[in-house]
Amino acid sequence: MARVLIVGAGDIGGGLATALAEHHEVWALRRGAAQDSGNLRWIQADILDEEVPLQLPAELDLVIYSIASPVFSRDGYHDYYVNGMKNVMAALSTSSLKRFFFISSTSVYHQMHGEWVDETSVTEPAAFAGKEHLLAEQTLLESGLPGTVVRFTGIYGPGRNRLIEQARHGSHCDPEPPLWTNRIHRDDCIGVLQFLCERALRGEALDDLYLATDDEPATLFDVLEWIKDRLDDVDPDHDMPEATRRANRRCRNDRLKALGYQFKYPGFRDGYDEILTELGYS
């Protein structure tokens, strides 16, 4: 039974904590209180609190840093992704550590013209979100700890219905020029992390970076129109001006799949079909 710490136990981190606690001792750190259950124990702490030093379990095998910054600003991102990670590293006893995972984002990519990107692609982000995520990645990979970065594309799933609501209200994106999007179901986010954690615990080799996305980059036009067909009753089309500000690239998952991960939802139709069925759309 391994000893695992998850820093940031929201939707993804909390789901991972529950999954791993079936076979391992898991501590989940978050700012709010929660009730211990079985092998899952909660640590209520603020990783940025300079007045109260972090007290972390000893002899940890794995750490998963899965923070979501509550502040959308350069300073906020720097605090939560970079400084927070440094604070956690400083509080760790690392002699037993097999792997430290950082959950990052494809905002680190600057490509915006439909290019294919993977783990080897150049990253020169212009926006602060991408810059701070990239700096956090470098902080881990230059720390001397055994580290792996996982970059997720757009996460969707239960409770993440923004695109469904946009389709329902008639949001339209022109088919040409194509605006490429990438996504991953939240259950596959948890599945990918659990898969990598178990591999690390078995002592099997891991790369320092994985791009986690489903098998099917799709244009925003195709996704919206497919959802509209499933909804059937939608508002009249109107232009979606914010679409011009979205990322426009195609992400590859070859490295992750070569390692053996099998997606539960390999394409957007698989995931959205299940969500819409649960919402009552047959």
Order of alpha helices (4+ residues) and beta strands (2+ residues): beta-alpha-beta-beta-beta-alpha-alpha-beta-beta-alpha-beta-beta-alpha-beta-beta-beta-alpha-beta-beta-alpha-beta-beta-alpha-alpha
